[in-house]
């Protein structure tokens, strides 16, 4: 077995190019919200502030490479295989 160490970053740790990649990835699954008229519409992360995106990523445990690629699933896979 070979052990590999990967550095994982929070959204706020990324440069602008990395953050742009995260926004593209998050926009693949926009959030459905109810507007003032009681109608549902999609809210895209690319329209949100960096603070809102960071909060969303923290709540969901999302971690990224320096290029903004999601890698949080690797942490979960390692925890499952260790048990």
Secondary structure, 3 states (H helix, E strand, C coil): CCCCCCCCECHHHCCHHHHHHHHHHHHCCCEEEECCCCCEEEECHHHCCHHHHHHHHHHHCCCECCCCCECHHHHHHHHHHHC
